[in-house]
């Protein structure tokens, strides 16, 4: 069983930056992929960025060049550095991990609000 705790969300003006963190505990050695998803009101949850244990990354087109995903396997923590934020980035951001055995775990979510 993996537990995830996210932090770093908040209110920021357009053009600003935030860094989200996701700390994993329990069953961490079997984590392959760490990812960030977001869900805006009335919209489906979507992938923002993901990184595997080897460091390969994948980004949604809407955030390429603005967001950077990273992870620290020693600290069992994943990060999402968000820059040049836009009002359309407003959403609840969720951390998700995928284990090698195929199981997925989600964090509780953290609100990001970008004002224009």
Phi and psi in degrees as GROMACS dihedral restraints (atoms count N, CA, C in turn):
[ dihedral_restraints ]
;  ai    aj    ak    al  type     phi  dphi    fc
    3     4     5     6     1  -107.8    20    10
    4     5     6     7     1   132.8    20    10
    6     7     8     9     1  -109.3    20    10
    7     8     9    10     1   138.9    20    10
    9    10    11    12     1  -125.4    20    10
   10    11    12    13     1   134.1    20    10
   12    13    14    15     1  -126.7    20    10
   13    14    15    16     1   118.8    20    10
   15    16    17    18     1   -98.3    20    10
   16    17    18    19     1   153.1    20    10
   18    19    20    21     1  -155.6    20    10
   19    20    21    22     1   168.2    20    10
   21    22    23    24     1   107.1    20    10
   22    23    24    25     1    -6.6    20    10
   24    25    26    27     1   -71.7    20    10
   25    26    27    28     1   172.3    20    10
   27    28    29    30     1   163.0    20    10
   28    29    30    31     1  -165.7    20    10
   30    31    32    33     1  -105.0    20    10
   31    32    33    34     1   130.5    20    10
   33    34    35    36     1  -143.7    20    10
   34    35    36    37     1   151.5    20    10
   36    37    38    39     1   -78.6    20    10
   37    38    39    40     1   154.9    20    10
   39    40    41    42     1   -54.7    20    10
   40    41    42    43     1   137.0    20    10
   42    43    44    45     1    92.9    20    10
   43    44    45    46     1   -11.3    20    10
   45    46    47    48     1   -82.7    20    10
   46    47    48    49     1  -174.5    20    10
   48    49    50    51     1  -133.1    20    10
   49    50    51    52     1   153.0    20    10
   51    52    53    54     1  -145.2    20    10
   52    53    54    55     1   153.6    20    10
   54    55    56    57     1  -124.8    20    10
   55    56    57    58     1   121.6    20    10
   57    58    59    60     1   -94.1    20    10
   58    59    60    61     1   145.8    20    10
   60    61    62    63     1  -125.6    20    10
   61    62    63    64     1   150.0    20    10
   63    64    65    66     1  -138.6    20    10
   64    65    66    67     1   110.8    20    10
   66    67    68    69     1   -99.2    20    10
   67    68    69    70     1   127.4    20    10
   69    70    71    72     1  -104.9    20    10
   70    71    72    73     1   143.7    20    10
   72    73    74    75     1  -143.2    20    10
   73    74    75    76     1   151.7    20    10
   75    76    77    78     1    77.7    20    10
   76    77    78    79     1   115.3    20    10
   78    79    80    81     1    66.6    20    10
   79    80    81    82     1    26.0    20    10
   81    82    83    84     1   -71.9    20    10
   82    83    84    85     1   -24.7    20    10
   84    85    86    87     1   -70.9    20    10
   85    86    87    88     1   -14.4    20    10
   87    88    89    90     1  -100.1    20    10
   88    89    90    91     1     9.3    20    10
   90    91    92    93     1   -79.2    20    10
   91    92    93    94     1   126.8    20    10
   93    94    95    96     1   -98.7    20    10
   94    95    96    97     1   -64.7    20    10
   96    97    98    99     1  -107.3    20    10
   97    98    99   100     1   136.0    20    10
   99   100   101   102     1  -113.9    20    10
  100   101   102   103     1   133.6    20    10
  102   103   104   105     1  -139.4    20    10
  103   104   105   106     1   160.1    20    10
  105   106   107   108     1  -118.2    20    10
  106   107   108   109     1   132.3    20    10
  108   109   110   111     1  -123.0    20    10
  109   110   111   112     1   162.6    20    10
  111   112   113   114     1  -142.5    20    10
  112   113   114   115     1   153.8    20    10
  114   115   116   117     1  -138.8    20    10
  115   116   117   118     1   116.4    20    10
  117   118   119   120     1   -91.4    20    10
  118   119   120   121     1   157.5    20    10
  120   121   122   123     1   -55.0    20    10
  121   122   123   124     1   128.8    20    10
  123   124   125   126     1    77.8    20    10
  124   125   126   127     1     4.8    20    10
  126   127   128   129     1  -121.2    20    10
  127   128   129   130     1   161.7    20    10
  129   130   131   132     1   -76.7    20    10
  130   131   132   133     1   154.7    20    10
  132   133   134   135     1   -67.4    20    10
  133   134   135   136     1   136.4    20    10
  135   136   137   138     1  -131.8    20    10
  136   137   138   139     1   152.1    20    10
  138   139   140   141     1   -72.6    20    10
  139   140   141   142     1   133.5    20    10
  141   142   143   144     1  -100.5    20    10
  142   143   144   145     1   -51.8    20    10
  144   145   146   147     1  -162.2    20    10
  145   146   147   148     1   154.9    20    10
  147   148   149   150     1  -146.3    20    10
  148   149   150   151     1   153.7    20    10
  150   151   152   153     1  -143.8    20    10
  151   152   153   154     1   134.1    20    10
  153   154   155   156     1   -93.5    20    10
  154   155   156   157     1   178.4    20    10
  156   157   158   159     1   -64.7    20    10
  157   158   159   160     1   -25.4    20    10
  159   160   161   162     1   -82.9    20    10
  160   161   162   163     1    -6.9    20    10
  162   163   164   165     1   100.0    20    10
  163   164   165   166     1     0.3    20    10
  165   166   167   168     1   -71.8    20    10
  166   167   168   169     1   138.4    20    10
  168   169   170   171     1  -120.7    20    10
  169   170   171   172     1   160.2    20    10
  171   172   173   174     1  -145.0    20    10
  172   173   174   175     1   133.8    20    10
  174   175   176   177     1  -128.2    20    10
  175   176   177   178     1   148.5    20    10
  177   178   179   180     1   -68.2    20    10
  178   179   180   181     1   146.2    20    10
  180   181   182   183     1   -58.0    20    10
  181   182   183   184     1   -33.8    20    10
  183   184   185   186     1   -68.0    20    10
  184   185   186   187     1   -16.1    20    10
  186   187   188   189     1  -117.5    20    10
  187   188   189   190     1    -3.5    20    10
  189   190   191   192     1   -58.5    20    10
  190   191   192   193     1   134.0    20    10
  192   193   194   195     1    85.2    20    10
  193   194   195   196     1    -9.9    20    10
  195   196   197   198     1  -116.8    20    10
  196   197   198   199     1   -34.3    20    10
  198   199   200   201     1  -110.5    20    10
  199   200   201   202     1   147.7    20    10
  201   202   203   204     1  -133.6    20    10
  202   203   204   205     1   125.4    20    10
  204   205   206   207     1   -99.6    20    10
  205   206   207   208     1   143.5    20    10
  207   208   209   210     1  -151.8    20    10
  208   209   210   211     1   169.7    20    10
  210   211   212   213     1  -149.8    20    10
  211   212   213   214     1   151.7    20    10
  213   214   215   216     1  -120.1    20    10
  214   215   216   217     1   103.4    20    10
  216   217   218   219     1   -69.8    20    10
  217   218   219   220     1   -20.5    20    10
  219   220   221   222     1   -75.4    20    10
  220   221   222   223     1   -42.6    20    10
  222   223   224   225     1   -87.6    20    10
  223   224   225   226     1    -3.1    20    10
  225   226   227   228     1    55.5    20    10
  226   227   228   229     1    42.0    20    10
  228   229   230   231     1  -130.0    20    10
  229   230   231   232     1   138.9    20    10
  231   232   233   234     1  -111.7    20    10
  232   233   234   235     1   152.8    20    10
  234   235   236   237     1  -132.7    20    10
  235   236   237   238     1   150.6    20    10
  237   238   239   240     1  -132.6    20    10
  238   239   240   241     1   107.2    20    10
  240   241   242   243     1   -88.1    20    10
  241   242   243   244     1   120.3    20    10
  243   244   245   246     1  -115.4    20    10
  244   245   246   247     1   123.2    20    10
  246   247   248   249     1  -126.1    20    10
  247   248   249   250     1   165.8    20    10
  249   250   251   252     1    49.0    20    10
  250   251   252   253     1    47.6    20    10
  252   253   254   255     1   -65.5    20    10
  253   254   255   256     1   145.7    20    10
  255   256   257   258     1  -120.4    20    10
  256   257   258   259     1   156.6    20    10
  258   259   260   261     1   -55.1    20    10
  259   260   261   262     1   -32.9    20    10
  261   262   263   264     1   -72.4    20    10
  262   263   264   265     1    -5.0    20    10
  264   265   266   267     1   -83.4    20    10
  265   266   267   268     1    -6.4    20    10
  267   268   269   270     1   -61.3    20    10
  268   269   270   271     1   125.3    20    10
  270   271   272   273     1  -178.2    20    10
  271   272   273   274     1   171.8    20    10
  273   274   275   276     1   -88.8    20    10
  274   275   276   277     1   128.5    20    10
  276   277   278   279     1  -103.8    20    10
  277   278   279   280     1   130.1    20    10
  279   280   281   282     1  -117.5    20    10
  280   281   282   283     1   139.7    20    10
  282   283   284   285     1   -92.8    20    10
  283   284   285   286     1   139.7    20    10
  285   286   287   288     1  -136.2    20    10
  286   287   288   289     1   139.0    20    10
  288   289   290   291     1  -121.4    20    10
  289   290   291   292     1   146.5    20    10
  291   292   293   294     1  -117.9    20    10
  292   293   294   295     1   124.6    20    10
  294   295   296   297     1   -88.8    20    10
  295   296   297   298     1   163.5    20    10
  297   298   299   300     1   -64.6    20    10
  298   299   300   301     1   -22.4    20    10
  300   301   302   303     1   -86.1    20    10
  301   302   303   304     1     4.9    20    10
  303   304   305   306     1    94.2    20    10
  304   305   306   307     1    -5.4    20    10
  306   307   308   309     1   -80.9    20    10
  307   308   309   310     1   143.9    20    10
  309   310   311   312     1  -113.7    20    10
  310   311   312   313     1   147.7    20    10
  312   313   314   315     1  -136.4    20    10
  313   314   315   316     1   143.5    20    10
  315   316   317   318     1  -118.9    20    10
  316   317   318   319     1   148.0    20    10
  318   319   320   321     1   -83.0    20    10
  319   320   321   322     1   179.8    20    10
  321   322   323   324     1   -83.8    20    10
  322   323   324   325     1   -13.8    20    10
  324   325   326   327     1    95.6    20    10
  325   326   327   328     1   149.5    20    10
  327   328   329   330     1  -136.9    20    10
  328   329   330   331     1   134.9    20    10
  330   331   332   333     1   -80.8    20    10
  331   332   333   334     1   132.2    20    10
  333   334   335   336     1  -120.0    20    10
  334   335   336   337     1   123.7    20    10
  336   337   338   339     1  -124.8    20    10
  337   338   339   340     1   124.9    20    10
  339   340   341   342     1  -113.5    20    10
  340   341   342   343     1   118.2    20    10
  342   343   344   345     1   -92.5    20    10
  343   344   345   346     1   148.2    20    10
